[in-house]
Amino acid sequence: MTKRRGTGLYFLAAALSATLLATKPAAAGLVDCPPMYTSDFGAQVENLAGTQSAASACQYLTPADPANVANIVNINAAGFFGLTDWQDNGQTLLADAASTGQFGTWSVSNVNFTLFDYIIVFKDGPGTNLTAFLLNELFSEGVWTTPFFNPPFDLPAGKFSEDVAHLTVARRAVAVPEPASLALFGTGMMGLGLLLRRRRQIAA
């Protein structure tokens, strides 16, 4: 696994400072992460090769609360991405070696992008709060870099970044069209096609 280290982290911090002005409120208590957090250039959640973003959106909870933990109750209380029906995916409060520190790996257990949306929520300590990434459904596993940098977080004096203490992978069910609805839609489209064809014949 190849990830940004040493001077690369300082370059990342400089880029974050430059994009901080682009950060905007997303909802009460939530703030959108800097755009580069989900761009291929500076993504914090990536594919296994570390070359492409695996997330389409990122939000962090404010104000800072080092006591907050990434359990399902707190994730839904935060309302990440305007949703409060996130469910346990059997990957709550992961604190193994791959899920803590400055860098690690992630994977979605029993992934099914047809039936579910997925988020990865990171937790740290002083000066931070829960930070969530909405997966873009291109990858089911990959690598991550801590999202806890200064900026956008107001870390303790002298701290450039903070380790991840634990992470949670949560899911929510998405609406799947019923067969009857699909059949009705298909019939409507076929009727529209016949109508357009008839009009062309009359015009000719």
N, C-alpha and C positions, 0 to 999 in steps of 0.2 A: 504494500500500500504506500503510495507516494502522496504526501500532504505538505501543505505550507509549513515551514518551520523557520526558526531564527529570524533572519532579516525579512523573510516572506511575511511573517506576522506583523512586523512593523509597517511594511508596505500596505498590508490590508488595513491597518489602523488609519494610515494616512488617507486611503481611499474612502474609508468610512467617514472620516471627518469632512471630506469634500462632498459627500452625498447626504450628510445629516440634514441639510436644509430641505431636502426633498421628502423627509419623513413628515407624515401628516397624521392627525388623529383619525382612528378608524371607528371608534365607538366609545361610549363612556367607560373609562378604565383601560381601554385598549389603544395601542399605537401601532401603526404599520412599521415594520422594520425597514432599514435602509434598502433601497431597490437592489443593491448588489448582493444582498443576502440570498436572493433567489435567481440571480443572473448566472449564466455559465462562467462568467469571469471570476466571481467571488462567492459562489454559493457555499452555504454552510452545510447543506444536506445535498449530497451528490450521488452519482452512480458509483459502482465499485472502482472504476478507473479514475475517479476524481476529476472528470473532464466535463461533466454536464450536470446541471441542476436537476434535482429530483423533486423540487417543490415549486408550486405555482404562487404561493403567498406565504407571508410570515407576519405574525403579530406578537407583541409582548404586552404583558399586563402591567399597569401602573396603579398606584405608586409602588416603589420598591417594598418588598416584603420577604425577607430572608427566611421566614418561618413557613411560607406557603409551600405546599408539596403538590406534586403532579398526580394527584389521584383523580378519579373520574368525577367525584363530587365537585372538586375545585375547578376542574377543567370546564365543566358545564356552568358553574357559577360565573366563570369569566366570560362565557359566551363567545369563545373564539370563532371568528369568521361568521358571526351572527347566528350561531347554532348552539343549542343547549341539549341536544340529544345524543351526545357522544357516549359510546359504550366501551366496556372493557373488551380488549382483544386478547386477553391472557398475557399481556406484556406491560403490566402496570408497575411503576416504581422500580424499573430495572437498574441495578447498581453493580453489575459485574464489570470486569475490566474493559469490555468493549463499549460499555454504556457510561463511563465516567472519565474524567480527565479533560485534556485539551483536544484530543482526537479519538475517534473510535469508529465502530461499524454499526450499521443498523440493518434490520430486516423486518418484514411484515409476515407474521405467522399466518398460515392458511389464507393467503391473500386471494381476494376475489373483487377486482375492480368493477365488475358488472353490478354487484350487489351492494358494495360499500365504498364510502369515502374514508380516507385515513389521514390522521395527523400524527406528528411526532412532537411531543412537548418536553422541553428541557427545563431542568431546575438547577439553580445554583444557590448562592448565599448573599452576603452583604451587598447592597446597592443594586440588586437585581430582583426580577420576579419571573413567573412562568413565561416561557417563550415557545410559541407553537408554529410549526411548519405544516402547511397543507400539501400533501403529496400530489404531484402532477400525473400520476398513474402511468408514467413511462418506465418506472423501475420499482421492484419490490425489495431491493436490498442495495446497500451502498456504504459510503463512508460519511462521516460528519466532522465538522470543526466546531468548537465551542462558539456559540453566538454571543457570549458575554464579554464584549469588548468595551473599552472606554475611548470614544463614544460608541454607541448611543447610551450606554449605561453609566451612571455616576458611581464608579467603583471607588473603594477606599483609596486614600492617598498612596501614590506610588504603584498602584496596580494597573497593569496594561490589559490584562484579561483574567478571567476567572475559570476555574475548572467546572465542568458539569458534574453535579452531585448525583443525579439520576435522570432517567428519561422514561417516558411512557408513550407507547403506541396505542392510540385509540381509534375506534371506527364508528361510523354511523350508517344506517341503512339508507339507500337511495331508492326513490320510487321507480319501479319497473312497470312499464305499460302492460296492462292485462291483455290477453289474447283477443278478447272481444273488442277492446279499444283499437288494437292494431288492425283487426279485420275491418272495422268501421272506417279507419283512416285510409286503408288500402282501397276500399270501395269508393270512397269519396275522391281519391286521386284518380282512379280509373274513370269515374264519371266525368271529372274535369277534363281529362285527356280526350275523351270521346266528344265532349262539347266543343273543345278547341278544334278538333279535327273537322267536325261538321261545319263550323264557322269558316274554316279555310276553304272547304269544298264549295260552300255557298258563294264566298268571295271570288273564287275562281270561275 
